[in-house]
Amino acid sequence: MQFLRTAFWVVIAVALAFFCMANYVPVTVRLWGDMVMETKLPVLLIGAFLLGAMPFWIMARATRWRMKRRLESTERALVAATASAAPATPVTPATVTPPTLPDDTPSPLTPTGQA
């Protein structure tokens, strides 16, 4: 999957490089009032793209941060709930002793009662 992602970005970068080489012409942009900016066309287009993508990138980062905090909070609550529900001292086979039978009582494990 990492290979496909890398291949995709390489194709995008090569296409962008070819576009920039083919359209490297100066353009004049009129800003506010009598302010004029002269720049190359690829610089203007890439800058406009990044400026337009920035709000969505900030929104995605904020959503990711909020979801990460929510997941961590839920995990802490789950750990606290399972810790309080667990018994204080676990019963192990070494701590449980079987009941003892008197010597004259037949053992239930043998069919005739005689060992």
PyMOL commands that set and color helices and strands:
alter all, ss='L'
color gray80, all
select helices_A, chain A and resi 2-22+41-85
alter helices_A, ss='H'
color red, helices_A
select strands_A, chain A and resi 26-30+36-40
alter strands_A, ss='S'
color yellow, strands_A
deselect
rebuild
show_as cartoon
